[in-house]
Amino acid sequence: SFTLTGTLSFKLSYYNEYKSYLRVKAMLRLIVLLSTVTLTTSLLSPSLDEWSMSVEDAVKKLRKAMKGWGTDEQAIIDVLTHQRYNSRIQIASKYEDEYGETLWKAIKGETSGDFKGSLKPLVMTHSEYFAETMYYAMKGPGTDESALINTLMLALMNDHAVLRGTRTYYMDLSDKTLIDKIVEDTSDEETFRDFLISTLQRKNFGREKLNRTQVELDYYAIKAYVQKADIISIIGLFNSRSLPHVKAISEYYYQKEGKELVNAIKDITDHHTQEMFISFLAVAVDPVQYLANELNKSMEGWGTDEDLLTRIICTRADVDLEDVKTQYKLTTGRQLSKDVKDETSGDYRKVLLSLID
């Protein structure tokens, strides 16, 4: 038997029963607590069920939303904005297998305007979307150089396979390669042309270890190139180094010169070459700040650059958009969701806000 200090005595069998009772009681309390948390979570976040929707169910829901007369825009928004990138690509692939047409073709026939434009990057691979964006930036008379730069920077921030895939997929859209088309459309700005092509042809640096000795050597090389205004050599050096290495060069330059490298390069460049350098260094040094600045640029002043707004929010939604939202608030003093709500409308607004929130 087990004797408790004092006058109470319990037989061992009674004690074991008591311990079992306490364990059962604790388990019941835990079940009730978890049930409460689950219920509260489901009430506060009705989209969680959508996140776990199977590919098959998502495909059926999308088909139903676009079949027959009329379109259920909200159903399309619910499915596509509550799935992560890899899931959306699987859904698009399954949709094509089931119904014999791409999901983008189906959506394109049922939607219009900025709403349609915001769904495009949600049903394509990044490589496909970036290739198409660059294709339309150079289609017809004139070239949208800023769109080329921003799209290339977004591709650069992804895995190297995306950069390579962008070049490959472009050939499905045109009888020219992406590089040939860039040469044709930017013939009046040779350094800008060379910078675009050099960036597209960057090698895969993988997880290359930072070499501090090489950083110091590159600083001296960059300093000499800046003094001679040798822009082509700066481009060549930047695109033969990883982005973390370029960031280290920029930091070492400031440490030695007391001046930001980007400002030194701005002094010897102009037009789209300068814009490209500013963007490239921003992506290397602080990509989140770059994205926050681009979002601010898309909505500042009169009018809104919906294409730029869409590109960033829809391709970074499940990558680093939470960090971008924080940086946007620090940079502008405003909430990203509030600005987007004020600058957009209708179903287009619903897509962006659903991705942001």
Phi, psi and chi 1 to 4 in degrees:
 res  aa     phi    psi   chi1   chi2   chi3   chi4
   1 SER       -  162.3   64.4      -      -      -
   2 PHE  -111.2  125.1  175.8   82.7      -      -
   3 THR  -106.6  120.9  -57.5      -      -      -
   4 LEU   -85.7  141.5 -167.8   64.9      -      -
   5 THR   -56.6  132.2  -57.0      -      -      -
   6 GLY   111.4 -153.8      -      -      -      -
   7 THR   -94.9  -11.2   58.2      -      -      -
   8 LEU   -86.3  134.5  -62.9  177.3      -      -
   9 SER  -129.9  134.9  -63.2      -      -      -
  10 PHE  -122.8  139.8  -66.4   95.1      -      -
  11 LYS   -73.1  152.6  -71.7 -170.9  176.7  -65.4
  12 LEU   -56.5  -38.2 -175.6   57.6      -      -
  13 SER   -63.8  -41.4   59.5      -      -      -
  14 TYR   -65.3  -39.2  -66.2  151.7      -      -
  15 TYR   -62.8  -43.3  176.6   69.2      -      -
  16 ASN   -64.0  -39.2  -72.6  -23.4      -      -
  17 GLU   -62.4  -40.3  -72.2  178.7    8.5      -
  18 TYR   -63.6  -42.7 -178.4   66.9      -      -
  19 LYS   -62.6  -40.2  -72.5 -160.2  -61.1 -178.3
  20 SER   -62.1  -41.7  -63.0      -      -      -
  21 TYR   -59.7  -43.5  162.9   74.9      -      -
  22 LEU   -64.4  -38.6  -68.6  177.4      -      -
  23 ARG   -65.5  -43.7  -75.6 -162.5  -63.8  -90.8
  24 VAL   -63.4  -42.6  170.3      -      -      -
  25 LYS   -61.1  -42.7 -175.7  177.2  179.9 -178.5
  26 ALA   -64.4  -40.0      -      -      -      -
  27 MET   -65.3  -40.1  -71.4  176.5   64.4      -
  28 LEU   -63.2  -41.0  -72.2  171.4      -      -
  29 ARG   -62.7  -40.1  -70.6 -178.2   64.3 -170.4
  30 LEU   -65.9  -40.2 -179.9   59.1      -      -
  31 ILE   -62.8  -43.4  -69.6  169.8      -      -
  32 VAL   -63.0  -42.7  170.9      -      -      -
  33 LEU   -62.7  -46.0  178.0   61.0      -      -
  34 LEU   -65.3  -36.7  -71.7  174.3      -      -
  35 SER   -63.6  -40.1  -61.9      -      -      -
  36 THR   -64.8  -43.1  -56.4      -      -      -
  37 VAL   -64.1  -43.3  170.8      -      -      -
  38 THR   -63.1  -43.3  -57.9      -      -      -
  39 LEU   -64.0  -44.5  176.9   60.5      -      -
  40 THR   -63.0  -42.9  -56.8      -      -      -
  41 THR   -63.1  -41.8  -57.8      -      -      -
  42 SER   -66.7  -32.3   65.3      -      -      -
  43 LEU   -72.5  -39.2  -71.0  171.8      -      -
  44 LEU   -79.7  -30.2  -67.5  176.7      -      -
  45 SER  -128.8   73.6  -54.1      -      -      -
  46 PRO   -62.7  -14.5   22.0  -33.0      -      -
  47 SER   -80.0   -9.6   63.9      -      -      -
  48 LEU   -61.3  -37.5  -72.4  177.9      -      -
  49 ASP   -61.4  -34.5  -72.6  -19.3      -      -
  50 GLU   -67.0  -36.6  -60.0  -67.8  -18.0      -
  51 TRP   -60.9  -35.3  -81.2   94.3      -      -
  52 SER   -93.5    6.4   59.3      -      -      -
  53 MET   -60.9  136.0 -177.6 -174.5  -64.9      -
  54 SER   -70.4  159.8   70.2      -      -      -
  55 VAL   -59.4  -43.0  170.1      -      -      -
  56 GLU   -61.9  -45.0  -69.3   75.8   12.7      -
  57 ASP   -65.1  -39.0  -72.2  -16.3      -      -
  58 ALA   -63.4  -42.4      -      -      -      -
  59 VAL   -62.7  -44.4  167.3      -      -      -
  60 LYS   -63.4  -40.6  -70.8  176.2 -177.8  177.0
  61 LYS   -66.4  -39.1 -169.2  167.9 -177.0  177.7
  62 LEU   -66.9  -42.3  -73.4  169.5      -      -
  63 ARG   -61.7  -43.8 -177.7   65.3  171.5 -179.7
  64 LYS   -62.8  -36.9 -177.9  179.6  178.1 -177.8
  65 ALA   -67.4  -23.4      -      -      -      -
  66 MET  -114.6    0.6  -63.9 -176.9  -75.6      -
  67 LYS   -87.9  140.7 -171.4  177.4 -179.6 -178.7
  68 GLY    76.9 -159.1      -      -      -      -
  69 TRP   -76.0  137.2  -68.7   97.7      -      -
  70 GLY    79.3  166.2      -      -      -      -
  71 THR  -133.8  134.4  -56.7      -      -      -
  72 ASP   -90.8   84.9 -173.5  -13.6      -      -
  73 GLU   -60.3  -38.0  -69.9   86.3   -1.9      -
  74 GLN   -65.0  -37.0 -171.2   59.3   53.7      -
  75 ALA   -63.6  -41.2      -      -      -      -
  76 ILE   -61.9  -45.0  -62.9  172.8      -      -
  77 ILE   -61.6  -45.6  -65.1  169.2      -      -
  78 ASP   -59.8  -43.0  -72.8  -17.7      -      -
  79 VAL   -69.7  -52.8  172.5      -      -      -
  80 LEU   -76.0  -29.2  -65.0  179.5      -      -
  81 THR   -89.7   -3.8   63.1      -      -      -
  82 HIS  -115.3   26.1  -65.6  130.0      -      -
  83 GLN  -126.2  148.5  -60.2  -72.8  -21.6      -
  84 ARG   -81.3  167.3  -64.4 -164.8 -179.1  -83.1
  85 TYR   -52.2  -52.2  171.8   73.9      -      -
  86 ASN   -61.5  -38.0  -71.3  -23.0      -      -
  87 SER   -66.1  -41.1  -64.9      -      -      -
  88 ARG   -62.9  -38.9  -68.2 -163.9  -57.9  -92.2
  89 ILE   -65.7  -38.8  -60.9  -51.1      -      -
  90 GLN   -65.0  -39.9  -69.1  175.3   33.8      -
  91 ILE   -62.7  -45.4  -69.8  166.7      -      -
  92 ALA   -61.4  -41.6      -      -      -      -
  93 SER   -66.4  -43.2  176.8      -      -      -
  94 LYS   -65.5  -39.1 -178.4   68.4  173.5  177.2
  95 TYR   -60.2  -44.9 -170.7   96.6      -      -
  96 GLU   -64.5  -39.9 -174.6  172.5    4.2      -
  97 ASP   -62.9  -39.5  -70.2  -17.4      -      -
  98 GLU   -76.9  -38.6  -71.8  -71.2  -36.1      -
  99 TYR  -119.2    1.7  -57.3  111.3      -      -
 100 GLY    74.1   12.4      -      -      -      -
 101 GLU  -143.7  153.5   66.9  173.7  -11.6      -
 102 THR   -67.5  151.9   65.6      -      -      -
 103 LEU   -63.4  -36.1  179.6   52.6      -      -
 104 TRP   -63.4  -41.4  169.9 -125.0      -      -
 105 LYS   -62.3  -40.8 -176.5  178.0 -180.0 -179.4
 106 ALA   -63.9  -46.0      -      -      -      -
 107 ILE   -66.2  -41.1  -73.0  174.4      -      -
 108 LYS   -59.7  -33.6 -173.0  165.7   58.9  172.0
 109 GLY   -79.4  -12.3      -      -      -      -
 110 GLU  -113.2   -6.8  -63.0  -70.4  -28.6      -
 111 THR  -131.3  175.6   58.4      -      -      -
 112 SER  -154.6  168.6   61.1      -      -      -
 113 GLY    61.9 -149.3      -      -      -      -
 114 ASP   -66.8  -28.9  -66.1  -38.2      -      -
 115 PHE   -60.8  -47.6  175.2   49.4      -      -
 116 LYS   -60.2  -44.0  177.3  174.9   71.9  175.1
 117 GLY   -62.3  -32.7      -      -      -      -
 118 SER   -76.2  -21.6   69.0      -      -      -
 119 LEU   -83.5  -24.1  -62.1  175.7      -      -
 120 LYS   -56.4  -51.2 -173.4  175.8 -175.6  177.9
 121 PRO   -70.0  -11.2   23.1  -33.0      -      -
 122 LEU   -86.7  -10.7  -60.4 -177.8      -      -
 123 VAL  -123.6    9.4  -62.5      -      -      -
 124 MET  -121.0  157.4  -71.8 -175.5  171.2      -
 125 THR   -68.6  158.9   66.0      -      -      -
 126 HIS   -58.3  -41.1  -71.8  -34.7      -      -
 127 SER   -61.5  -43.9  -67.6      -      -      -
 128 GLU   -63.0  -46.1  -70.1  171.2  -25.1      -
 129 TYR   -65.8  -44.8  176.1   63.7      -      -
 130 PHE   -65.5  -39.3  -65.6  146.9      -      -
 131 ALA   -62.9  -44.5      -      -      -      -
 132 GLU   -65.5  -38.5  -71.7 -142.4   -1.5      -
 133 THR   -62.8  -43.1  -56.9      -      -      -
 134 MET   -69.7  -33.9  -62.7 -176.1   85.2      -
 135 TYR   -61.1  -49.3  171.8   79.0      -      -
 136 TYR   -73.0  -23.4  -74.4  108.3      -      -
 137 ALA   -68.0  -21.2      -      -      -      -
 138 MET  -116.0    4.8  -65.0 -176.4  -74.8      -
 139 LYS   -80.5  138.7 -174.2  178.9 -180.0 -178.2
 140 GLY    75.2 -168.8      -      -      -      -
 141 PRO   -69.5  140.0   24.5  -33.7      -      -
 142 GLY    80.8  162.0      -      -      -      -
 143 THR  -134.1  134.8  -58.3      -      -      -
 144 ASP   -90.7   86.1 -172.2  -17.4      -      -
 145 GLU   -63.3  -37.1  -69.6   87.8   -3.5      -
 146 SER   -64.9  -37.5  -67.0      -      -      -
 147 ALA   -65.9  -39.2      -      -      -      -
 148 LEU   -60.4  -45.9  -77.2  178.0      -      -
 149 ILE   -64.2  -51.2  -66.6  170.2      -      -
 150 ASN   -63.0  -41.6  174.9 -105.1      -      -
 151 THR   -64.2  -41.1  -56.4      -      -      -
 152 LEU   -65.6  -36.8 -173.8   51.9      -      -
 153 MET   -66.9  -39.0  -67.5  -56.3  102.6      -
 154 LEU   -65.1  -39.5  -70.2  171.9      -      -
 155 ALA   -65.3  -39.1      -      -      -      -
 156 LEU   -63.0  -33.7 -173.1   59.6      -      -
 157 MET   -74.2  -14.6  -78.8 -171.8  -87.7      -
 158 ASN   -87.4 -177.5  -85.6  -88.2      -      -
 159 ASP   -60.1  149.7 -176.5   86.7      -      -
 160 HIS   -57.9  -28.5 -175.8  -94.5      -      -
 161 ALA   -61.2  -29.7      -      -      -      -
 162 VAL   -68.3  -42.1  172.2      -      -      -
 163 LEU   -62.1  -45.8 -161.8   61.4      -      -
 164 ARG   -66.4  -40.9 -174.6  175.7   64.8 -110.5
 165 GLY   -65.5  -32.1      -      -      -      -
 166 THR   -61.8  -43.8  -59.4      -      -      -
 167 ARG   -64.3  -42.7  -61.7 -161.7  -48.9  -93.3
 168 THR   -65.9  -48.5  -58.5      -      -      -
 169 TYR   -67.1  -28.2 -175.8   73.6      -      -
 170 TYR   -57.3  -32.4 -171.7   90.8      -      -
 171 MET   -67.9  -17.7  -69.9 -172.8  -71.3      -
 172 ASP   -79.8  -13.3  -68.7  -18.6      -      -
 173 LEU  -102.1  -20.9  -55.2  170.8      -      -
 174 SER  -142.0  159.1  173.0      -      -      -
 175 ASP   -84.6    1.0   56.9   -4.5      -      -
 176 LYS  -116.0  155.3  -63.3 -177.3  175.5   68.7
 177 THR   -74.6  161.4   67.7      -      -      -
 178 LEU   -60.2  -40.5  177.6   52.7      -      -
 179 ILE   -67.1  -41.6  -70.9  173.5      -      -
 180 ASP   -61.6  -39.4  -74.2  -16.5      -      -
 181 LYS   -68.5  -37.5 -176.8   59.8  176.0  172.2
 182 ILE   -63.8  -42.9  -73.6  172.9      -      -
 183 VAL   -58.6  -43.1  169.7      -      -      -
 184 GLU   -66.4  -40.1  179.4 -177.5  -66.0      -
 185 ASP   -90.5  -11.0  -86.8   44.9      -      -
 186 THR  -124.7   29.8   57.9      -      -      -
 187 SER   -64.1  -21.1   57.5      -      -      -
 188 ASP   -86.8   -5.6   57.3  -24.2      -      -
 189 GLU  -132.4   86.6  -75.9 -169.3   74.9      -
 190 GLU   -63.9  -41.2  -68.6 -174.6    3.2      -
 191 THR   -68.2  -38.0   52.3      -      -      -
 192 PHE   -63.2  -44.8  176.7   51.4      -      -
 193 ARG   -57.3  -48.5  175.0 -158.2   65.7 -163.0
 194 ASP   -63.5  -36.5  -68.4  -14.4      -      -
 195 PHE   -66.6  -44.9 -154.5  165.4      -      -
 196 LEU   -59.6  -48.9  -72.3  171.6      -      -
 197 ILE   -66.0  -43.9  -66.6  171.4      -      -
 198 SER   -60.2  -39.1  176.0      -      -      -
 199 THR   -69.3  -40.8  -56.0      -      -      -
 200 LEU   -62.7  -28.3  -82.6  166.8      -      -
 201 GLN   -99.3   11.8  -66.1  177.8  -33.3      -
 202 ARG   -55.6  145.2  -78.5  172.3   63.3   85.6
 203 LYS   -81.8  169.8   73.4  170.1 -170.4  176.1
 204 ASN   -85.2  111.3 -174.6    2.3      -      -
 205 PHE   -85.9  -14.1  -67.1   94.7      -      -
 206 GLY    56.8 -139.4      -      -      -      -
 207 ARG  -101.3   51.5  -63.0 -175.9  179.3  -84.9
 208 GLU   -60.4  131.2 -175.9  176.7  -88.5      -
 209 LYS   -72.9  137.2 -173.3  177.3 -179.7 -179.7
 210 LEU   -69.3  128.8 -169.7   62.8      -      -
 211 ASN  -104.6  103.4 -175.7  -29.3      -      -
 212 ARG   -65.0  -33.3  -67.6  -69.9  176.4 -178.2
 213 THR   -64.4  -42.6  -58.9      -      -      -
 214 GLN   -66.9  -35.5 -171.3   61.8   53.4      -
 215 VAL   -58.4  -44.8  168.8      -      -      -
 216 GLU   -64.2  -42.5 -174.7  174.6   -3.5      -
 217 LEU   -63.5  -39.8  -68.4  172.8      -      -
 218 ASP   -68.1  -32.1  -71.8  -15.7      -      -
 219 TYR   -60.8  -47.1  149.7   71.2      -      -
 220 TYR   -64.1  -38.0  -73.9  110.8      -      -
 221 ALA   -64.7  -47.0      -      -      -      -
 222 ILE   -61.9  -41.6  -71.7  -71.1      -      -
 223 LYS   -58.8  -43.0 -178.8  179.9  178.0 -179.7
 224 ALA   -68.3  -40.3      -      -      -      -
 225 TYR   -63.8  -40.0  -63.8  152.0      -      -
 226 VAL   -64.6  -43.2  168.5      -      -      -
 227 GLN   -62.7  -33.1  -70.6  173.4  -17.4      -
 228 LYS   -94.1   -0.7  -64.8 -175.0  -67.1 -176.2
 229 ALA    54.9   39.7      -      -      -      -
 230 ASP   -88.1   80.0 -173.4   -8.5      -      -
 231 ILE   -67.4  -39.0  -60.7  166.7      -      -
 232 ILE   -61.1  -39.3  -65.8  -60.6      -      -
 233 SER   -69.1  -34.2  -68.0      -      -      -
 234 ILE   -64.6  -44.6  -61.3  173.5      -      -
 235 ILE   -59.2  -46.5  -67.7  170.2      -      -
 236 GLY   -61.4  -41.1      -      -      -      -
 237 LEU   -67.5  -46.9 -167.6  150.3      -      -
 238 PHE   -57.6  -43.8  -81.6  177.9      -      -
 239 ASN   -85.7    3.5  -85.0  -37.9      -      -
 240 SER  -105.7    9.8   63.4      -      -      -
 241 ARG  -127.7  152.8  -56.4  -71.1 -172.7  -95.0
 242 SER   -69.2  161.1   68.4      -      -      -
 243 LEU   -62.7  -41.4  -68.0 -179.4      -      -
 244 PRO   -60.5  -33.2  -27.3   37.1      -      -
 245 HIS   -69.0  -41.7 -170.2  100.0      -      -
 246 VAL   -62.3  -39.9  173.8      -      -      -
 247 LYS   -60.8  -42.9  176.7 -179.0  179.5  178.9
 248 ALA   -64.5  -38.1      -      -      -      -
 249 ILE   -61.8  -45.7  -64.9  171.7      -      -
 250 SER   -59.8  -44.1  179.2      -      -      -
 251 GLU   -66.1  -39.9  -68.6  171.7  -17.6      -
 252 TYR   -69.6  -36.2 -164.6   74.9      -      -
 253 TYR   -60.9  -45.5 -172.4   94.2      -      -
 254 TYR   -64.5  -39.9 -179.1   76.9      -      -
 255 GLN   -60.7  -38.7  179.0 -175.4  -26.8      -
 256 LYS   -87.1  -37.2  -71.7  -67.1 -173.7  179.5
 257 GLU  -101.2  -18.1  -58.6  -62.9  -42.2      -
 258 GLY    69.7   21.0      -      -      -      -
 259 LYS  -143.0  139.9 -179.1  178.0 -176.8  177.3
 260 GLU   -65.9  137.5  -65.2  -72.3   -5.7      -
 261 LEU   -59.7  -38.7  176.7   56.8      -      -
 262 VAL   -61.5  -36.0   65.5      -      -      -
 263 ASN   -71.7  -35.5  -68.9  -29.5      -      -
 264 ALA   -63.4  -39.8      -      -      -      -
 265 ILE   -73.7  -34.4  -67.5  175.8      -      -
 266 LYS   -60.1  -31.5  -79.2  166.8   66.5  175.1
 267 ASP   -67.2  -20.5  -69.0  -19.4      -      -
 268 ILE  -117.0    9.4   59.9  171.3      -      -
 269 THR  -131.0  168.1   56.5      -      -      -
 270 ASP  -153.7  177.6   56.0   16.7      -      -
 271 HIS    50.9 -137.9  -58.4  -56.0      -      -
 272 HIS   -74.5  -24.5  -60.5  112.6      -      -
 273 THR   -63.7  -43.3  -58.9      -      -      -
 274 GLN   -63.8  -44.2 -176.0 -178.3   91.5      -
 275 GLU   -59.2  -39.6 -176.9 -178.7   -7.4      -
 276 MET   -67.0  -42.9 -179.6   77.5  172.4      -
 277 PHE   -62.3  -44.6  -92.7  114.9      -      -
 278 ILE   -59.7  -44.8  -67.1  170.0      -      -
 279 SER   -67.6  -44.4  -63.0      -      -      -
 280 PHE   -61.5  -46.9 -173.3   94.7      -      -
 281 LEU   -67.6  -35.6  -79.8  167.9      -      -
 282 ALA   -62.9  -42.3      -      -      -      -
 283 VAL   -65.7  -38.0  167.2      -      -      -
 284 ALA   -70.3  -42.7      -      -      -      -
 285 VAL   -81.9  -46.4  172.9      -      -      -
 286 ASP  -154.7   83.7 -168.0  -16.7      -      -
 287 PRO   -61.5  -34.1   18.5  -30.6      -      -
 288 VAL   -65.7  -41.0  170.8      -      -      -
 289 GLN   -65.3  -39.3 -177.5   67.0   67.1      -
 290 TYR   -57.7  -46.7  166.6   76.1      -      -
 291 LEU   -65.3  -40.4  -66.6  169.2      -      -
 292 ALA   -62.3  -42.0      -      -      -      -
 293 ASN   -65.3  -40.4  -70.5  -16.8      -      -
 294 GLU   -67.0  -38.2  -70.4  -68.1  -74.4      -
 295 LEU   -64.2  -41.9  -75.6  170.8      -      -
 296 ASN   -62.6  -41.9 -175.3   42.2      -      -
 297 LYS   -62.6  -35.1 -176.5  170.8   74.0  174.6
 298 SER   -68.4  -19.7   74.4      -      -      -
 299 MET  -120.7   -0.2  -65.5 -178.0  -77.2      -
 300 GLU   -83.4  154.8   67.0 -179.0   -6.1      -
 301 GLY    71.4 -162.4      -      -      -      -
 302 TRP   -77.4  132.7  -68.7   97.8      -      -
 303 GLY    81.8  169.5      -      -      -      -
 304 THR  -132.1  136.1  -57.3      -      -      -
 305 ASP   -88.4   86.1 -173.9  -18.1      -      -
 306 GLU   -62.7  -33.6  -71.0   86.2    0.5      -
 307 ASP   -63.8  -44.8  -68.7  -22.1      -      -
 308 LEU   -66.0  -44.4  177.4   56.0      -      -
 309 LEU   -58.3  -45.3 -174.0   62.2      -      -
 310 THR   -64.8  -47.2  -63.8      -      -      -
 311 ARG   -54.3  -46.6  -85.6 -162.2  -58.2  -84.6
 312 ILE   -73.3  -52.1  -64.8  174.9      -      -
 313 ILE   -64.4  -42.6  -69.2  178.0      -      -
 314 CYS   -76.3  -25.0  -67.8      -      -      -
 315 THR   -96.5  -13.8   63.2      -      -      -
 316 ARG  -111.6    5.3  -51.4  -56.7  -64.1 -175.1
 317 ALA   -53.8  -45.7      -      -      -      -
 318 ASP  -113.0   29.0   52.8   -7.3      -      -
 319 VAL  -110.5  -70.2 -178.7      -      -      -
 320 ASP  -142.6   22.1   52.3    8.6      -      -
 321 LEU   -63.9  -30.4 -167.9   56.1      -      -
 322 GLU   -61.6  -43.8  -75.5  -59.8  -46.7      -
 323 ASP   -66.5  -38.1  -66.5  -26.5      -      -
 324 VAL   -64.7  -40.7  174.2      -      -      -
 325 LYS   -58.9  -44.3  -74.6  161.7   57.5  177.6
 326 THR   -63.2  -45.2  -59.3      -      -      -
 327 GLN   -68.1  -35.0 -167.8   59.9   45.0      -
 328 TYR   -60.7  -42.9 -174.0   90.1      -      -
 329 LYS   -64.3  -42.3  179.8   68.2  163.1   58.7
 330 LEU   -65.6  -35.9  -69.1  172.3      -      -
 331 THR   -78.1  -43.3  -58.6      -      -      -
 332 THR  -105.1  -19.0   67.5      -      -      -
 333 GLY    79.7    8.7      -      -      -      -
 334 ARG  -125.2  157.7  -55.3 -175.7  -55.0  -87.2
 335 GLN   -80.8  134.2  -64.2  -72.5  -11.1      -
 336 LEU   -59.6  -43.7  176.6   59.8      -      -
 337 SER   -61.9  -37.1   57.1      -      -      -
 338 LYS   -66.4  -44.0  174.8   65.6  166.1   57.0
 339 ASP   -65.2  -42.3  -78.5   -0.1      -      -
 340 VAL   -63.3  -41.3  168.6      -      -      -
 341 LYS   -61.3  -39.6 -175.8  177.2 -179.6 -179.3
 342 ASP   -73.1  -28.1  -69.1  -17.5      -      -
 343 GLU   -99.0   -8.2  -65.6  -70.0  -29.7      -
 344 THR  -128.6  176.5   59.4      -      -      -
 345 SER  -154.5  168.1   61.7      -      -      -
 346 GLY    61.6 -148.4      -      -      -      -
 347 ASP   -67.7  -29.2  -69.1  -37.8      -      -
 348 TYR   -60.8  -45.8  175.6   53.7      -      -
 349 ARG   -59.8  -42.4  172.9 -163.1  -76.5  166.5
 350 LYS   -60.7  -41.1  -70.5  179.2 -176.4  178.1
 351 VAL   -61.6  -51.5  170.9      -      -      -
 352 LEU   -64.6  -43.7  -62.5 -172.9      -      -
 353 LEU   -67.3  -34.9  -70.0  179.9      -      -
 354 SER   -64.7  -38.8 -176.8      -      -      -
 355 LEU   -70.8  -37.5  -67.6  169.5      -      -
 356 ILE   -70.0  -42.3  -68.3  169.9      -      -
 357 ASP   -84.9      -  -63.7  -25.5      -      -
